[in-house]
């Protein structure tokens, strides 16, 4: 997806304040950060469309609920 930045030291549970500051600056001030924000916005819009009436996620969720209901009725 490419919608995040990795914090150095997170695996060890030791992310420094300097690392957080550097990543915030990267996201807020750099060209790479602008591209990341653009990707996040595109994903946000796609997600909103998928959950609208008639959207793919809403339809898939309705089908899942129907399948569960059918399976429960067969028990």
PDB file of N, H, CA, C and O in Angstrom:
ATOM      1  N   UNK A   1       0.810  -1.198   0.000  1.00  0.00           N
ATOM      2  CA  UNK A   1       0.000   0.000   0.000  1.00  0.00           C
ATOM      3  C   UNK A   1       0.852   1.260   0.000  1.00  0.00           C
ATOM      4  O   UNK A   1       0.545   2.227  -0.697  1.00  0.00           O
ATOM      5  N   UNK A   2       1.912   1.244   0.777  1.00  0.00           N
ATOM      6  H   UNK A   2       2.161   0.458   1.343  1.00  0.00           H
ATOM      7  CA  UNK A   2       2.775   2.408   0.805  1.00  0.00           C
ATOM      8  C   UNK A   2       2.148   3.631   1.441  1.00  0.00           C
ATOM      9  O   UNK A   2       2.270   4.738   0.917  1.00  0.00           O
ATOM     10  N   UNK A   3       1.472   3.438   2.575  1.00  0.00           N
ATOM     11  H   UNK A   3       1.373   2.539   3.000  1.00  0.00           H
ATOM     12  CA  UNK A   3       0.825   4.575   3.224  1.00  0.00           C
ATOM     13  C   UNK A   3       1.324   4.774   4.655  1.00  0.00           C
ATOM     14  O   UNK A   3       0.569   5.204   5.526  1.00  0.00           O
ATOM     15  N   UNK A   4       2.572   4.467   4.887  1.00  0.00           N
ATOM     16  H   UNK A   4       3.186   4.118   4.179  1.00  0.00           H
ATOM     17  CA  UNK A   4       3.132   4.651   6.218  1.00  0.00           C
ATOM     18  C   UNK A   4       4.638   4.809   6.141  1.00  0.00           C
ATOM     19  O   UNK A   4       5.246   4.624   5.087  1.00  0.00           O
ATOM     20  N   UNK A   5       5.219   5.151   7.259  1.00  0.00           N
ATOM     21  H   UNK A   5       4.725   5.301   8.116  1.00  0.00           H
ATOM     22  CA  UNK A   5       6.673   5.239   7.359  1.00  0.00           C
ATOM     23  C   UNK A   5       7.122   4.368   8.529  1.00  0.00           C
ATOM     24  O   UNK A   5       6.444   4.282   9.553  1.00  0.00           O
ATOM     25  N   UNK A   6       8.257   3.735   8.362  1.00  0.00           N
ATOM     26  H   UNK A   6       8.808   3.805   7.530  1.00  0.00           H
ATOM     27  CA  UNK A   6       8.769   2.853   9.406  1.00  0.00           C
ATOM     28  C   UNK A   6       9.632   3.638  10.382  1.00  0.00           C
ATOM     29  O   UNK A   6      10.491   4.426   9.986  1.00  0.00           O
ATOM     30  N   UNK A   7       9.388   3.410  11.644  1.00  0.00           N
ATOM     31  H   UNK A   7       8.690   2.771  11.966  1.00  0.00           H
ATOM     32  CA  UNK A   7      10.187   4.039  12.689  1.00  0.00           C
ATOM     33  C   UNK A   7      11.355   3.118  13.030  1.00  0.00           C
ATOM     34  O   UNK A   7      11.162   1.956  13.385  1.00  0.00           O
ATOM     35  N   UNK A   8      12.558   3.649  12.918  1.00  0.00           N
ATOM     36  H   UNK A   8      12.715   4.593  12.630  1.00  0.00           H
ATOM     37  CA  UNK A   8      13.737   2.879  13.312  1.00  0.00           C
ATOM     38  C   UNK A   8      13.644   2.575  14.805  1.00  0.00           C
ATOM     39  O   UNK A   8      13.361   3.460  15.612  1.00  0.00           O
ATOM     40  N   UNK A   9      13.882   1.332  15.156  1.00  0.00           N
ATOM     41  H   UNK A   9      14.112   0.613  14.501  1.00  0.00           H
ATOM     42  CA  UNK A   9      13.875   0.930  16.554  1.00  0.00           C
ATOM     43  C   UNK A   9      12.545   0.410  17.058  1.00  0.00           C
ATOM     44  O   UNK A   9      12.442   0.007  18.217  1.00  0.00           O
ATOM     45  N   UNK A  10      11.522   0.410  16.213  1.00  0.00           N
ATOM     46  H   UNK A  10      11.606   0.737  15.272  1.00  0.00           H
ATOM     47  CA  UNK A  10      10.205  -0.017  16.701  1.00  0.00           C
ATOM     48  C   UNK A  10      10.182  -1.488  17.069  1.00  0.00           C
ATOM     49  O   UNK A  10       9.468  -1.881  17.992  1.00  0.00           O
ATOM     50  N   UNK A  11      10.947  -2.306  16.370  1.00  0.00           N
ATOM     51  H   UNK A  11      11.527  -1.987  15.621  1.00  0.00           H
ATOM     52  CA  UNK A  11      10.965  -3.737  16.699  1.00  0.00           C
ATOM     53  C   UNK A  11      11.527  -3.987  18.093  1.00  0.00           C
ATOM     54  O   UNK A  11      11.118  -4.922  18.782  1.00  0.00           O
ATOM     55  N   UNK A  12      12.452  -3.154  18.490  1.00  0.00           N
ATOM     56  H   UNK A  12      12.784  -2.395  17.930  1.00  0.00           H
ATOM     57  CA  UNK A  12      13.065  -3.298  19.813  1.00  0.00           C
ATOM     58  C   UNK A  12      12.287  -2.532  20.880  1.00  0.00           C
ATOM     59  O   UNK A  12      12.611  -2.615  22.065  1.00  0.00           O
ATOM     60  N   UNK A  13      11.270  -1.793  20.466  1.00  0.00           N
ATOM     61  H   UNK A  13      11.007  -1.725  19.504  1.00  0.00           H
ATOM     62  CA  UNK A  13      10.501  -0.997  21.417  1.00  0.00           C
ATOM     63  C   UNK A  13      11.242   0.240  21.890  1.00  0.00           C
ATOM     64  O   UNK A  13      11.011   0.732  22.994  1.00  0.00           O
ATOM     65  N   UNK A  14      12.142   0.741  21.039  1.00  0.00           N
ATOM     66  H   UNK A  14      12.330   0.341  20.142  1.00  0.00           H
ATOM     67  CA  UNK A  14      12.968   1.891  21.432  1.00  0.00           C
ATOM     68  C   UNK A  14      13.000   2.939  20.328  1.00  0.00           C
ATOM     69  O   UNK A  14      14.031   3.139  19.686  1.00  0.00           O
ATOM     70  N   UNK A  15      11.902   3.592  20.112  1.00  0.00           N
ATOM     71  H   UNK A  15      11.064   3.430  20.633  1.00  0.00           H
ATOM     72  CA  UNK A  15      11.855   4.667  19.127  1.00  0.00           C
ATOM     73  C   UNK A  15      12.176   5.968  19.852  1.00  0.00           C
ATOM     74  O   UNK A  15      11.542   6.307  20.851  1.00  0.00           O
ATOM     75  N   UNK A  16      13.153   6.681  19.345  1.00  0.00           N
ATOM     76  H   UNK A  16      13.667   6.406  18.533  1.00  0.00           H
ATOM     77  CA  UNK A  16      13.578   7.915  20.009  1.00  0.00           C
ATOM     78  C   UNK A  16      12.716   9.097  19.570  1.00  0.00           C
ATOM     79  O   UNK A  16      12.064   9.061  18.527  1.00  0.00           O
ATOM     80  N   UNK A  17      12.732  10.131  20.384  1.00  0.00           N
ATOM     81  H   UNK A  17      13.263  10.161  21.231  1.00  0.00           H
ATOM     82  CA  UNK A  17      12.020  11.361  20.039  1.00  0.00           C
ATOM     83  C   UNK A  17      12.569  11.936  18.735  1.00  0.00           C
ATOM     84  O   UNK A  17      11.814  12.474  17.925  1.00  0.00           O
ATOM     85  N   UNK A  18      13.864  11.823  18.536  1.00  0.00           N
ATOM     86  H   UNK A  18      14.476  11.385  19.194  1.00  0.00           H
ATOM     87  CA  UNK A  18      14.475  12.314  17.305  1.00  0.00           C
ATOM     88  C   UNK A  18      13.964  11.574  16.082  1.00  0.00           C
ATOM     89  O   UNK A  18      13.760  12.174  15.027  1.00  0.00           O
ATOM     90  N   UNK A  19      13.758  10.279  16.223  1.00  0.00           N
ATOM     91  H   UNK A  19      13.924   9.792  17.081  1.00  0.00           H
ATOM     92  CA  UNK A  19      13.223   9.482  15.116  1.00  0.00           C
ATOM     93  C   UNK A  19      11.793   9.907  14.798  1.00  0.00           C
ATOM     94  O   UNK A  19      11.426  10.048  13.632  1.00  0.00           O
ATOM     95  N   UNK A  20      10.993  10.108  15.833  1.00  0.00           N
ATOM     96  H   UNK A  20      11.291   9.993  16.781  1.00  0.00           H
ATOM     97  CA  UNK A  20       9.612  10.553  15.621  1.00  0.00           C
ATOM     98  C   UNK A  20       9.611  11.912  14.921  1.00  0.00           C
ATOM     99  O   UNK A  20       8.867  12.123  13.963  1.00  0.00           O
ATOM    100  N   UNK A  21      10.439  12.819  15.401  1.00  0.00           N
ATOM    101  H   UNK A  21      11.043  12.648  16.180  1.00  0.00           H
ATOM    102  CA  UNK A  21      10.516  14.143  14.787  1.00  0.00           C
ATOM    103  C   UNK A  21      10.922  14.044  13.315  1.00  0.00           C
ATOM    104  O   UNK A  21      10.339  14.711  12.460  1.00  0.00           O
ATOM    105  N   UNK A  22      11.908  13.220  13.028  1.00  0.00           N
ATOM    106  H   UNK A  22      12.381  12.678  13.723  1.00  0.00           H
ATOM    107  CA  UNK A  22      12.384  13.073  11.650  1.00  0.00           C
ATOM    108  C   UNK A  22      11.282  12.543  10.740  1.00  0.00           C
ATOM    109  O   UNK A  22      11.132  13.013   9.612  1.00  0.00           O
ATOM    110  N   UNK A  23      10.511  11.572  11.218  1.00  0.00           N
ATOM    111  H   UNK A  23      10.632  11.191  12.135  1.00  0.00           H
ATOM    112  CA  UNK A  23       9.449  10.996  10.388  1.00  0.00           C
ATOM    113  C   UNK A  23       8.286  11.965  10.222  1.00  0.00           C
ATOM    114  O   UNK A  23       7.681  12.026   9.152  1.00  0.00           O
ATOM    115  N   UNK A  24       7.967  12.719  11.262  1.00  0.00           N
ATOM    116  H   UNK A  24       8.458  12.670  12.131  1.00  0.00           H
ATOM    117  CA  UNK A  24       6.908  13.728  11.138  1.00  0.00           C
ATOM    118  C   UNK A  24       7.325  14.775  10.116  1.00  0.00           C
ATOM    119  O   UNK A  24       6.522  15.177   9.274  1.00  0.00           O
ATOM    120  N   UNK A  25       8.564  15.214  10.184  1.00  0.00           N
ATOM    121  H   UNK A  25       9.216  14.888  10.867  1.00  0.00           H
ATOM    122  CA  UNK A  25       9.052  16.194   9.205  1.00  0.00           C
ATOM    123  C   UNK A  25       9.034  15.610   7.796  1.00  0.00           C
ATOM    124  O   UNK A  25       8.667  16.294   6.840  1.00  0.00           O
ATOM    125  N   UNK A  26       9.430  14.349   7.669  1.00  0.00           N
ATOM    126  H   UNK A  26       9.729  13.793   8.446  1.00  0.00           H
ATOM    127  CA  UNK A  26       9.414  13.700   6.361  1.00  0.00           C
ATOM    128  C   UNK A  26       8.001  13.732   5.783  1.00  0.00           C
ATOM    129  O   UNK A  26       7.808  14.096   4.623  1.00  0.00           O
ATOM    130  N   UNK A  27       7.021  13.353   6.590  1.00  0.00           N
ATOM    131  H   UNK A  27       7.178  13.058   7.532  1.00  0.00           H
ATOM    132  CA  UNK A  27       5.637  13.297   6.112  1.00  0.00           C
ATOM    133  C   UNK A  27       5.095  14.694   5.821  1.00  0.00           C
ATOM    134  O   UNK A  27       4.386  14.889   4.834  1.00  0.00           O
ATOM    135  N   UNK A  28       5.417  15.649   6.656  1.00  0.00           N
ATOM    136  H   UNK A  28       5.993  15.490   7.458  1.00  0.00           H
ATOM    137  CA  UNK A  28       4.812  16.973   6.536  1.00  0.00           C
ATOM    138  C   UNK A  28       5.547  17.915   5.581  1.00  0.00           C
ATOM    139  O   UNK A  28       4.936  18.832   5.032  1.00  0.00           O
ATOM    140  N   UNK A  29       6.850  17.704   5.375  1.00  0.00           N
ATOM    141  H   UNK A  29       7.347  16.959   5.820  1.00  0.00           H
ATOM    142  CA  UNK A  29       7.623  18.713   4.662  1.00  0.00           C
ATOM    143  C   UNK A  29       8.289  18.249   3.370  1.00  0.00           C
ATOM    144  O   UNK A  29       8.753  19.082   2.591  1.00  0.00           O
ATOM    145  N   UNK A  30       8.347  16.955   3.125  1.00  0.00           N
ATOM    146  H   UNK A  30       7.970  16.278   3.758  1.00  0.00           H
ATOM    147  CA  UNK A  30       9.110  16.488   1.964  1.00  0.00           C
ATOM    148  C   UNK A  30       8.203  16.101   0.798  1.00  0.00           C
ATOM    149  O   UNK A  30       6.995  15.923   0.955  1.00  0.00           O
ATOM    150  N   UNK A  31       8.814  15.979  -0.359  1.00  0.00           N
ATOM    151  H   UNK A  31       9.795  16.124  -0.487  1.00  0.00           H
ATOM    152  CA  UNK A  31       8.097  15.505  -1.545  1.00  0.00           C
ATOM    153  C   UNK A  31       7.608  14.070  -1.323  1.00  0.00           C
ATOM    154  O   UNK A  31       6.495  13.721  -1.716  1.00  0.00           O
ATOM    155  N   UNK A  32       8.439  13.251  -0.695  1.00  0.00           N
ATOM    156  H   UNK A  32       9.343  13.535  -0.376  1.00  0.00           H
ATOM    157  CA  UNK A  32       8.037  11.874  -0.375  1.00  0.00           C
ATOM    158  C   UNK A  32       6.794  11.891   0.520  1.00  0.00           C
ATOM    159  O   UNK A  32       5.881  11.086   0.336  1.00  0.00           O
ATOM    160  N   UNK A  33       6.764  12.798   1.475  1.00  0.00           N
ATOM    161  H   UNK A  33       7.505  13.452   1.624  1.00  0.00           H
ATOM    162  CA  UNK A  33       5.611  12.924   2.360  1.00  0.00           C
ATOM    163  C   UNK A  33       4.366  13.376   1.620  1.00  0.00           C
ATOM    164  O   UNK A  33       3.267  12.903   1.910  1.00  0.00           O
ATOM    165  N   UNK A  34       4.525  14.290   0.664  1.00  0.00           N
ATOM    166  H   UNK A  34       5.418  14.674   0.429  1.00  0.00           H
ATOM    167  CA  UNK A  34       3.374  14.734  -0.130  1.00  0.00           C
ATOM    168  C   UNK A  34       2.799  13.567  -0.918  1.00  0.00           C
ATOM    169  O   UNK A  34       1.581  13.404  -0.999  1.00  0.00           O
ATOM    170  N   UNK A  35       3.677  12.756  -1.499  1.00  0.00           N
ATOM    171  H   UNK A  35       4.666  12.888  -1.434  1.00  0.00           H
ATOM    172  CA  UNK A  35       3.213  11.589  -2.255  1.00  0.00           C
ATOM    173  C   UNK A  35       2.505  10.595  -1.335  1.00  0.00           C
ATOM    174  O   UNK A  35       1.485  10.013  -1.706  1.00  0.00           O
ATOM    175  N   UNK A  36       3.047  10.408  -0.145  1.00  0.00           N
ATOM    176  H   UNK A  36       3.875  10.881   0.156  1.00  0.00           H
ATOM    177  CA  UNK A  36       2.419   9.515   0.826  1.00  0.00           C
ATOM    178  C   UNK A  36       1.028  10.035   1.196  1.00  0.00           C
ATOM    179  O   UNK A  36       0.067   9.266   1.237  1.00  0.00           O
ATOM    180  N   UNK A  37       0.920  11.322   1.463  1.00  0.00           N
ATOM    181  H   UNK A  37       1.700  11.947   1.429  1.00  0.00           H
ATOM    182  CA  UNK A  37      -0.385  11.906   1.808  1.00  0.00           C
ATOM    183  C   UNK A  37      -1.374  11.767   0.656  1.00  0.00           C
ATOM    184  O   UNK A  37      -2.562  11.533   0.877  1.00  0.00           O
ATOM    185  N   UNK A  38      -0.886  11.912  -0.567  1.00  0.00           N
ATOM    186  H   UNK A  38       0.079  12.102  -0.746  1.00  0.00           H
ATOM    187  CA  UNK A  38      -1.754  11.730  -1.736  1.00  0.00           C
ATOM    188  C   UNK A  38      -2.271  10.292  -1.813  1.00  0.00           C
ATOM    189  O   UNK A  38      -3.441  10.064  -2.119  1.00  0.00           O
ATOM    190  N   UNK A  39      -1.390   9.321  -1.534  1.00  0.00           N
ATOM    191  H   UNK A  39      -0.439   9.507  -1.286  1.00  0.00           H
ATOM    192  CA  UNK A  39      -1.818   7.912  -1.548  1.00  0.00           C
ATOM    193  C   UNK A  39      -2.846   7.643  -0.452  1.00  0.00           C
ATOM    194  O   UNK A  39      -3.822   6.925  -0.670  1.00  0.00           O
ATOM    195  N   UNK A  40      -2.623   8.219   0.719  1.00  0.00           N
ATOM    196  H   UNK A  40      -1.830   8.803   0.896  1.00  0.00           H
ATOM    197  CA  UNK A  40      -3.578   8.054   1.821  1.00  0.00           C
ATOM    198  C   UNK A  40      -4.943   8.604   1.414  1.00  0.00           C
ATOM    199  O   UNK A  40      -5.969   7.967   1.654  1.00  0.00           O
ATOM    200  N   UNK A  41      -4.955   9.768   0.808  1.00  0.00           N
ATOM    201  H   UNK A  41      -4.121  10.285   0.613  1.00  0.00           H
ATOM    202  CA  UNK A  41      -6.219  10.375   0.375  1.00  0.00           C
ATOM    203  C   UNK A  41      -6.911   9.507  -0.670  1.00  0.00           C
ATOM    204  O   UNK A  41      -8.131   9.347  -0.633  1.00  0.00           O
ATOM    205  N   UNK A  42      -6.149   8.949  -1.593  1.00  0.00           N
ATOM    206  H   UNK A  42      -5.158   9.079  -1.623  1.00  0.00           H
ATOM    207  CA  UNK A  42      -6.736   8.073  -2.612  1.00  0.00           C
ATOM    208  C   UNK A  42      -7.354   6.835  -1.968  1.00  0.00           C
ATOM    209  O   UNK A  42      -8.440   6.408  -2.360  1.00  0.00           O
ATOM    210  N   UNK A  43      -6.674   6.263  -0.988  1.00  0.00           N
ATOM    211  H   UNK A  43      -5.792   6.610  -0.669  1.00  0.00           H
ATOM    212  CA  UNK A  43      -7.222   5.095  -0.282  1.00  0.00           C
ATOM    213  C   UNK A  43      -8.471   5.477   0.514  1.00  0.00           C
ATOM    214  O   UNK A  43      -9.432   4.711   0.575  1.00  0.00           O
ATOM    215  N   UNK A  44      -8.451   6.657   1.116  1.00  0.00           N
ATOM    216  H   UNK A  44      -7.670   7.279   1.066  1.00  0.00           H
ATOM    217  CA  UNK A  44      -9.616   7.114   1.874  1.00  0.00           C
ATOM    218  C   UNK A  44     -10.828   7.234   0.958  1.00  0.00           C
ATOM    219  O   UNK A  44     -11.924   6.795   1.305  1.00  0.00           O
ATOM    220  N   UNK A  45     -10.626   7.825  -0.203  1.00  0.00           N
ATOM    221  H   UNK A  45      -9.736   8.181  -0.485  1.00  0.00           H
ATOM    222  CA  UNK A  45     -11.726   7.991  -1.151  1.00  0.00           C
ATOM    223  C   UNK A  45     -12.232   6.641  -1.660  1.00  0.00           C
ATOM    224  O   UNK A  45     -13.440   6.434  -1.775  1.00  0.00           O
ATOM    225  N   UNK A  46     -11.315   5.726  -1.961  1.00  0.00           N
ATOM    226  H   UNK A  46     -10.334   5.894  -1.867  1.00  0.00           H
ATOM    227  CA  UNK A  46     -11.711   4.401  -2.443  1.00  0.00           C
ATOM    228  C   UNK A  46     -12.486   3.639  -1.370  1.00  0.00           C
ATOM    229  O   UNK A  46     -13.454   2.941  -1.670  1.00  0.00           O
ATOM    230  N   UNK A  47     -12.056   3.779  -0.131  1.00  0.00           N
ATOM    231  H   UNK A  47     -11.269   4.346   0.113  1.00  0.00           H
ATOM    232  CA  UNK A  47     -12.750   3.113   0.971  1.00  0.00           C
ATOM    233  C   UNK A  47     -14.152   3.678   1.142  1.00  0.00           C
ATOM    234  O   UNK A  47     -15.108   2.929   1.342  1.00  0.00           O
ATOM    235  N   UNK A  48     -14.273   4.978   1.064  1.00  0.00           N
ATOM    236  H   UNK A  48     -13.496   5.587   0.901  1.00  0.00           H
ATOM    237  CA  UNK A  48     -15.591   5.609   1.191  1.00  0.00           C
ATOM    238  C   UNK A  48     -16.526   5.121   0.090  1.00  0.00           C
ATOM    239  O   UNK A  48     -17.698   4.846   0.349  1.00  0.00           O
ATOM    240  N   UNK A  49     -16.022   5.013  -1.122  1.00  0.00           N
ATOM    241  H   UNK A  49     -15.070   5.236  -1.332  1.00  0.00           H
ATOM    242  CA  UNK A  49     -16.847   4.526  -2.235  1.00  0.00           C
ATOM    243  C   UNK A  49     -17.259   3.071  -2.017  1.00  0.00           C
ATOM    244  O   UNK A  49     -18.397   2.697  -2.301  1.00  0.00           O
ATOM    245  N   UNK A  50     -16.352   2.263  -1.520  1.00  0.00           N
ATOM    246  H   UNK A  50     -15.428   2.567  -1.288  1.00  0.00           H
ATOM    247  CA  UNK A  50     -16.640   0.841  -1.318  1.00  0.00           C
ATOM    248  C   UNK A  50     -17.710   0.621  -0.258  1.00  0.00           C
ATOM    249  O   UNK A  50     -18.436  -0.372  -0.314  1.00  0.00           O
ATOM    250  N   UNK A  51     -17.820   1.534   0.711  1.00  0.00           N
ATOM    251  H   UNK A  51     -17.230   2.340   0.757  1.00  0.00           H
ATOM    252  CA  UNK A  51     -18.798   1.364   1.788  1.00  0.00           C
ATOM    253  C   UNK A  51     -20.114   2.082   1.535  1.00  0.00           C
ATOM    254  O   UNK A  51     -21.042   1.963   2.335  1.00  0.00           O
ATOM    255  N   UNK A  52     -20.216   2.830   0.431  1.00  0.00           N
ATOM    256  H   UNK A  52     -19.462   2.927  -0.219  1.00  0.00           H
ATOM    257  CA  UNK A  52     -21.497   3.462   0.096  1.00  0.00           C
ATOM    258  C   UNK A  52     -22.499   2.392  -0.317  1.00  0.00           C
ATOM    259  O   UNK A  52     -22.121   1.265  -0.637  1.00  0.00           O
ATOM    260  N   UNK A  53     -23.779   2.751  -0.308  1.00  0.00           N
ATOM    261  H   UNK A  53     -24.087   3.666  -0.048  1.00  0.00           H
ATOM    262  CA  UNK A  53     -24.802   1.829  -0.803  1.00  0.00           C
ATOM    263  C   UNK A  53     -24.423   1.362  -2.201  1.00  0.00           C
ATOM    264  O   UNK A  53     -24.137   2.174  -3.080  1.00  0.00           O
ATOM    265  N   UNK A  54     -24.424   0.059  -2.397  1.00  0.00           N
ATOM    266  H   UNK A  54     -24.657  -0.601  -1.682  1.00  0.00           H
ATOM    267  CA  UNK A  54     -24.053  -0.506  -3.684  1.00  0.00           C
ATOM    268  C   UNK A  54     -22.560  -0.678  -3.878  1.00  0.00           C
ATOM    269  O   UNK A  54     -22.127  -1.194  -4.908  1.00  0.00           O
ATOM    270  N   UNK A  55     -21.761  -0.252  -2.901  1.00  0.00           N
ATOM    271  H   UNK A  55     -22.112   0.167  -2.065  1.00  0.00           H
ATOM    272  CA  UNK A  55     -20.307  -0.380  -3.007  1.00  0.00           C
ATOM    273  C   UNK A  55     -19.861  -1.823  -2.811  1.00  0.00           C
ATOM    274  O   UNK A  55     -20.593  -2.641  -2.254  1.00  0.00           O
ATOM    275  N   UNK A  56     -18.666  -2.120  -3.271  1.00  0.00           N
ATOM    276  H   UNK A  56     -18.071  -1.455  -3.724  1.00  0.00           H
ATOM    277  CA  UNK A  56     -18.174  -3.495  -3.252  1.00  0.00           C
ATOM    278  C   UNK A  56     -18.017  -4.052  -1.838  1.00  0.00           C
ATOM    279  O   UNK A  56     -18.350  -5.213  -1.601  1.00  0.00           O
ATOM    280  N   UNK A  57     -17.526  -3.263  -0.907  1.00  0.00           N
ATOM    281  H   UNK A  57     -17.256  -2.320  -1.099  1.00  0.00           H
ATOM    282  CA  UNK A  57     -17.350  -3.758   0.460  1.00  0.00           C
ATOM    283  C   UNK A  57     -18.692  -3.975   1.141  1.00  0.00           C
ATOM    284  O   UNK A  57     -18.878  -4.953   1.865  1.00  0.00           O
ATOM    285  N   UNK A  58     -19.613  -3.075   0.912  1.00  0.00           N
ATOM    286  H   UNK A  58     -19.463  -2.280   0.324  1.00  0.00           H
ATOM    287  CA  UNK A  58     -20.939  -3.234   1.508  1.00  0.00           C
ATOM    288  C   UNK A  58     -21.617  -4.486   0.951  1.00  0.00           C
ATOM    289  O   UNK A  58     -22.245  -5.239   1.696  1.00  0.00           O
ATOM    290  N   UNK A  59     -21.490  -4.707  -0.355  1.00  0.00           N
ATOM    291  H   UNK A  59     -20.980  -4.095  -0.961  1.00  0.00           H
ATOM    292  CA  UNK A  59     -22.087  -5.894  -0.977  1.00  0.00           C
ATOM    293  C   UNK A  59     -21.432  -7.168  -0.445  1.00  0.00           C
ATOM    294  O   UNK A  59     -22.121  -8.147  -0.161  1.00  0.00           O
ATOM    295  N   UNK A  60     -20.112  -7.159  -0.311  1.00  0.00           N
ATOM    296  H   UNK A  60     -19.552  -6.363  -0.543  1.00  0.00           H
ATOM    297  CA  UNK A  60     -19.407  -8.338   0.197  1.00  0.00           C
ATOM    298  C   UNK A  60     -19.798  -8.619   1.646  1.00  0.00           C
ATOM    299  O   UNK A  60     -19.963  -9.777   2.030  1.00  0.00           O
ATOM    300  N   UNK A  61     -19.947  -7.574   2.445  1.00  0.00           N
ATOM    301  H   UNK A  61     -19.814  -6.634   2.133  1.00  0.00           H
ATOM    302  CA  UNK A  61     -20.339  -7.756   3.840  1.00  0.00           C
ATOM    303  C   UNK A  61     -21.763  -8.296   3.932  1.00  0.00           C
ATOM    304  O   UNK A  61     -22.047  -9.172   4.749  1.00  0.00           O
ATOM    305  N   UNK A  62     -22.647  -7.781   3.103  1.00  0.00           N
ATOM    306  H   UNK A  62     -22.416  -7.070   2.438  1.00  0.00           H
ATOM    307  CA  UNK A  62     -24.027  -8.287   3.080  1.00  0.00           C
ATOM    308  C   UNK A  62     -24.044  -9.758   2.686  1.00  0.00           C
ATOM    309  O   UNK A  62     -24.810 -10.543   3.246  1.00  0.00           O
ATOM    310  N   UNK A  63     -23.208 -10.134   1.732  1.00  0.00           N
ATOM    311  H   UNK A  63     -22.586  -9.497   1.277  1.00  0.00           H
ATOM    312  CA  UNK A  63     -23.134 -11.538   1.322  1.00  0.00           C
ATOM    313  C   UNK A  63     -22.605 -12.407   2.458  1.00  0.00           C
ATOM    314  O   UNK A  63     -23.108 -13.508   2.681  1.00  0.00           O
ATOM    315  N   UNK A  64     -21.606 -11.928   3.168  1.00  0.00           N
ATOM    316  H   UNK A  64     -21.197 -11.033   2.987  1.00  0.00           H
ATOM    317  CA  UNK A  64     -21.072 -12.662   4.314  1.00  0.00           C
ATOM    318  C   UNK A  64     -22.160 -12.892   5.355  1.00  0.00           C
ATOM    319  O   UNK A  64     -22.322 -14.006   5.852  1.00  0.00           O
ATOM    320  N   UNK A  65     -22.898 -11.851   5.683  1.00  0.00           N
ATOM    321  H   UNK A  65     -22.767 -10.945   5.279  1.00  0.00           H
ATOM    322  CA  UNK A  65     -23.969 -11.995   6.669  1.00  0.00           C
ATOM    323  C   UNK A  65     -25.027 -12.981   6.192  1.00  0.00           C
ATOM    324  O   UNK A  65     -25.547 -13.771   6.980  1.00  0.00           O
ATOM    325  N   UNK A  66     -25.342 -12.936   4.919  1.00  0.00           N
ATOM    326  H   UNK A  66     -24.920 -12.294   4.278  1.00  0.00           H
ATOM    327  CA  UNK A  66     -26.310 -13.871   4.354  1.00  0.00           C
ATOM    328  C   UNK A  66     -25.792 -15.305   4.433  1.00  0.00           C
ATOM    329  O   UNK A  66     -26.539 -16.220   4.782  1.00  0.00           O
ATOM    330  N   UNK A  67     -24.523 -15.498   4.113  1.00  0.00           N
ATOM    331  H   UNK A  67     -23.917 -14.756   3.830  1.00  0.00           H
ATOM    332  CA  UNK A  67     -23.923 -16.834   4.186  1.00  0.00           C
ATOM    333  C   UNK A  67     -23.931 -17.364   5.621  1.00  0.00           C
ATOM    334  O   UNK A  67     -24.206 -18.541   5.852  1.00  0.00           O
ATOM    335  N   UNK A  68     -23.633 -16.499   6.569  1.00  0.00           N
ATOM    336  H   UNK A  68     -23.409 -15.542   6.381  1.00  0.00           H
ATOM    337  CA  UNK A  68     -23.651 -16.906   7.979  1.00  0.00           C
ATOM    338  C   UNK A  68     -25.067 -17.285   8.389  1.00  0.00           C
ATOM    339  O   UNK A  68     -25.278 -18.301   9.052  1.00  0.00           O
ATOM    340  N   UNK A  69     -26.027 -16.471   7.994  1.00  0.00           N
ATOM    341  H   UNK A  69     -25.855 -15.646   7.455  1.00  0.00           H
ATOM    342  CA  UNK A  69     -27.422 -16.750   8.319  1.00  0.00           C
ATOM    343  C   UNK A  69     -27.861 -18.080   7.711  1.00  0.00           C
ATOM    344  O   UNK A  69     -28.541 -18.871   8.365  1.00  0.00           O
ATOM    345  N   UNK A  70     -27.471 -18.325   6.457  1.00  0.00           N
ATOM    346  H   UNK A  70     -26.918 -17.682   5.926  1.00  0.00           H
ATOM    347  CA  UNK A  70     -27.811 -19.593   5.798  1.00  0.00           C
ATOM    348  C   UNK A  70     -27.174 -20.772   6.527  1.00  0.00           C
ATOM    349  O   UNK A  70     -27.821 -21.800   6.730  1.00  0.00           O
ATOM    350  N   UNK A  71     -25.920 -20.628   6.918  1.00  0.00           N
ATOM    351  H   UNK A  71     -25.395 -19.793   6.753  1.00  0.00           H
ATOM    352  CA  UNK A  71     -25.217 -21.709   7.608  1.00  0.00           C
ATOM    353  C   UNK A  71     -25.856 -22.001   8.961  1.00  0.00           C
ATOM    354  O   UNK A  71     -25.951 -23.159   9.366  1.00  0.00           O
ATOM    355  N   UNK A  72     -26.286 -20.979   9.646  1.00  0.00           N
ATOM    356  H   UNK A  72     -26.209 -20.038   9.317  1.00  0.00           H
ATOM    357  CA  UNK A  72     -26.933 -21.169  10.951  1.00  0.00           C
ATOM    358  C   UNK A  72     -28.280 -21.857  10.785  1.00  0.00           C
ATOM    359  O   UNK A  72     -28.694 -22.630  11.649  1.00  0.00           O
ATOM    360  N   UNK A  73     -28.960 -21.584   9.687  1.00  0.00           N
ATOM    361  H   UNK A  73     -28.624 -20.956   8.985  1.00  0.00           H
ATOM    362  CA  UNK A  73     -30.259 -22.196   9.433  1.00  0.00           C
ATOM    363  C   UNK A  73     -30.162 -23.673   9.111  1.00  0.00           C
ATOM    364  O   UNK A  73     -31.137 -24.407   9.272  1.00  0.00           O
ATOM    365  N   UNK A  74     -29.001 -24.119   8.659  1.00  0.00           N
ATOM    366  H   UNK A  74     -28.209 -23.523   8.528  1.00  0.00           H
ATOM    367  CA  UNK A  74     -28.803 -25.524   8.289  1.00  0.00           C
ATOM    368  C   UNK A  74     -28.392 -26.385   9.470  1.00  0.00           C
ATOM    369  O   UNK A  74     -28.303 -27.606   9.343  1.00  0.00           O
ATOM    370  N   UNK A  75     -28.141 -25.772  10.612  1.00  0.00           N
ATOM    371  H   UNK A  75     -28.213 -24.780  10.716  1.00  0.00           H
ATOM    372  CA  UNK A  75     -27.682 -26.534  11.782  1.00  0.00           C
ATOM    373  C   UNK A  75     -28.837 -27.197  12.484  1.00  0.00           C
ATOM    374  O   UNK A  75     -28.639 -27.881  13.489  1.00  0.00           O
TER     375      UNK A  75
END
